[in-house]
Amino acid sequence: MIIHYTLHALERMKQRGIDRELVYDCLRNPDKEEEIGNSLRCVKKLNGKVLVVIYERVNDTAIVITVYITSKIHKYLS
């Protein structure tokens, strides 16, 4: 899978201290994945929190829109 990042996603990753390896792992092996409108959300549990990646898929390319970490595990993994 080819991964492209929007400028917004790269800025948020830098602000939030999230590296590309975490995003790649979430996209390749999510604990949960679902459609949200025209985009997809994948979620990966990390040390009592969850990494959330919002992206769009175009053929074999994932275009990452935004990324964040939250403690709301029940909201994203229920």
Buried (B, 14 or more C-beta within 10 A) or exposed (E): EEBEBBEEBEEBBEEEEBEEEBBBBBBEEBBBBEEEEEBBBBBBBBEEBBBBBBBBEEEEEBBBBBBBBEEEBEEBEE
